[in-house]
Amino acid sequence: MKTKKIIKITVGLVIFLTLPSLLFFGFIYFKYNEDLPTGTQGEQADALAQQMLDALDYEAYKDTDYIEWTFNNKHLYKWDKYNNICTVQWKEFKVDLHLKFPERSQAAVHSFEVIDEKRDELVKTAFEYFNNDSFWLVAPYKVFDEGTERRLVKLENGKEGLLVTYTSGGTTPGDSYLWEFENDGKPKSFKMWTSILPIDGLEASWSDWTTTESGAQLPTFHKLLLLGIEINHIKGEKRPYLNNKR
């Protein structure tokens, strides 16, 4: 009898704790879940993508050699964009990440270098963090990356949206993002169809822009449902002594 009572109490607690979450997820799913829209590839889609880059002064971003930021006050990045190396720090870990040649990356725990399998594990984690967190910082500038497909989509409000699909690269190739724009061409928000989200078509804002010393325009905050994604301590700098080597 005692065992049955314990099982009954345990089952009751599980239901009590999980039922509200399941109901909330069901509400969010049926309210926001959308099928991936269809669109048209070609010059019009590319022109809309270029309009976004022009509104954000892509040339200033391209000429930015160094970007530093923190993501949700958990991950710290110091990205030497010119040399394709990024120092990634979280908790007691630090990885000097070589983005093109990961085998050259170095990792440390509490300032002590680690090697072999532990190093490989930390490098893999740093890559995943960088791919995700940098995307929330510089995604608008990646619409013409290798492996991207751009489609012009007619939105319900009569305006034009830009659907960008990443067919390769990153941590989760195949993800798609539907950009919506302000009247001046700057990004306003995007909807996401990604492998890591259980709901398709969730919308995140792109707002609270800051202009760095180099002239690059970068966002400091995103709103996703009831969640906020904070990007702080942003720095963007040019290195004049390197410009002659371009």
Helices and strands as residue ranges (DSSP letters): H 2-32, H 43-55, H 58-62, E 66-71, E 75-80, E 85-90, E 93-98, G 102-104, E 106-109, E 112-114, H 116-138, G 139-142, E 148-154, E 160-166, E 176-181, E 187-193, E 202-205, E 207-211, E 217-224, E 227-237, H 240-243
